[in-house]
Amino acid sequence: MTSVGIVYHSGFGHTAALARAVAEGVVTVPGTSARMVFAEDAAGDPHQLDGYDALVLGCPTYMAGPSAGFKEFMDATSGIWLKQGWKDKLAAGFTNSGGYSGDKLNTLVQLMLFAMQHGMVWVGLGLPDGGSTSASAGLNRLGSYAGAMAKSDVDLGMDGTPESDVATAEALGRRVALAALRWRVSERVEK
Ligand SMILES: Cc1cc2nc3c(=O)[nH]c(=O)nc-3n(C[C@H](O)[C@H](O)[C@H](O)COP(=O)(O)O)c2cc1C
């Protein structure tokens, strides 16, 4: 069984909904399991993530970067970083914010560099820019490549995240699950 851990933070629930979509995308791939882990719980025991083939990292963009709750998790992994314990594990990321840009790219870059520091292998979104079509219902309507982005209209409460962004998060989950399957095969060849 290939396993994908989804480590996420969410202050108000919008990013949690995306994390659920990522999990739904993961389990569309036969033989693959998904588990959601809240970042603050993962911060208390980051070694609980050691056994996953891939980690999908997700948080809202707060003040132009990862939310403090997610940063707490990042900092808590420094002991694992020291031993490069997650080297060659796959990683990917997603973020959500109130603005169309809102500086979400900076959050994805920070998630990606975090993964690079750990020696992990980053999986991008792999979807063309869906924003140039007239329909905002297209996948990747925000035109992101490093990971999945979502814009939540905060004045609409929990209905504020468009279905297209939720579907984009689901597509990321499926892509990571497929990549993890291939990665396991190559690991077997190396051993
Ligand atoms: C402390 C704080 C800082 C924020 N900073 C930004 C920001 O830099 N850019 C942006 O577009 N939205 C920003 N927002 C809006 C959130 O990203 C948005 O409400 C998001 O949907 C929250 O996700 P959550 O429900 O998972 O917490 C901020 C919200 C808060 C509470």
The ligand as an SDF file (V2000), in Angstrom:
LIG
                    3D

 31 33  0  0  0  0  0  0  0  0999 V2000
   -3.7470   36.5810   10.0910 C   0  0  0  0  0  0  0  0  0  0  0  0
   -4.2450   36.5400    8.6730 C   0  0  0  0  0  0  0  0  0  0  0  0
   -3.4140   36.9390    7.6670 C   0  0  0  0  0  0  0  0  0  0  0  0
   -3.8360   36.8750    6.3360 C   0  0  0  0  0  0  0  0  0  0  0  0
   -2.9720   37.2300    5.3460 N   0  0  0  0  0  0  0  0  0  0  0  0
   -3.3730   37.1160    4.0650 C   0  0  0  0  0  0  0  0  0  0  0  0
   -2.4630   37.4040    2.9960 C   0  0  0  0  0  0  0  0  0  0  0  0
   -1.2870   37.7220    3.1940 O   0  0  0  0  0  0  0  0  0  0  0  0
   -2.9230   37.3030    1.7210 N   0  0  0  0  0  0  0  0  0  0  0  0
   -4.2170   36.9620    1.4430 C   0  0  0  0  0  0  0  0  0  0  0  0
   -4.5950   36.9290    0.2760 O   0  0  0  0  0  0  0  0  0  0  0  0
   -5.0860   36.6160    2.4250 N   0  0  0  0  0  0  0  0  0  0  0  0
   -4.6820   36.6820    3.7140 C   0  0  0  0  0  0  0  0  0  0  0  0
   -5.5400   36.3180    4.7180 N   0  0  0  0  0  0  0  0  0  0  0  0
   -6.8320   35.6940    4.3760 C   0  0  0  0  0  0  0  0  0  0  0  0
   -6.7580   34.1780    4.5000 C   0  0  0  0  0  0  0  0  0  0  0  0
   -5.7040   33.6520    3.7230 O   0  0  0  0  0  0  0  0  0  0  0  0
   -8.0760   33.5400    4.0590 C   0  0  0  0  0  0  0  0  0  0  0  0
   -9.1010   34.0080    4.9050 O   0  0  0  0  0  0  0  0  0  0  0  0
   -8.0360   32.0290    4.0710 C   0  0  0  0  0  0  0  0  0  0  0  0
   -9.2030   31.5320    3.4320 O   0  0  0  0  0  0  0  0  0  0  0  0
   -7.9720   31.4780    5.4890 C   0  0  0  0  0  0  0  0  0  0  0  0
   -7.8420   30.0750    5.4210 O   0  0  0  0  0  0  0  0  0  0  0  0
   -8.3350   29.1410    6.6320 P   0  0  0  0  0  0  0  0  0  0  0  0
   -9.8490   29.2390    6.6620 O   0  0  0  0  0  0  0  0  0  0  0  0
   -7.8620   27.7890    6.2820 O   0  0  0  0  0  0  0  0  0  0  0  0
   -7.6960   29.6930    7.8840 O   0  0  0  0  0  0  0  0  0  0  0  0
   -5.1390   36.4080    6.0410 C   0  0  0  0  0  0  0  0  0  0  0  0
   -5.9850   36.0080    7.0970 C   0  0  0  0  0  0  0  0  0  0  0  0
   -5.5450   36.0630    8.3900 C   0  0  0  0  0  0  0  0  0  0  0  0
   -6.4480   35.5910    9.5030 C   0  0  0  0  0  0  0  0  0  0  0  0
  1  2  1  0
  2  3  1  0
  2 30  2  0
  3  4  2  0
  4  5  1  0
  4 28  1  0
  5  6  2  0
  6  7  1  0
  6 13  1  0
  7  8  2  0
  7  9  1  0
  9 10  1  0
 10 11  2  0
 10 12  1  0
 12 13  2  0
 13 14  1  0
 14 15  1  0
 14 28  1  0
 15 16  1  0
 16 17  1  0
 16 18  1  0
 18 19  1  0
 18 20  1  0
 20 21  1  0
 20 22  1  0
 22 23  1  0
 23 24  1  0
 24 25  2  0
 24 26  1  0
 24 27  1  0
 28 29  2  0
 29 30  1  0
 30 31  1  0
M  END
$$$$
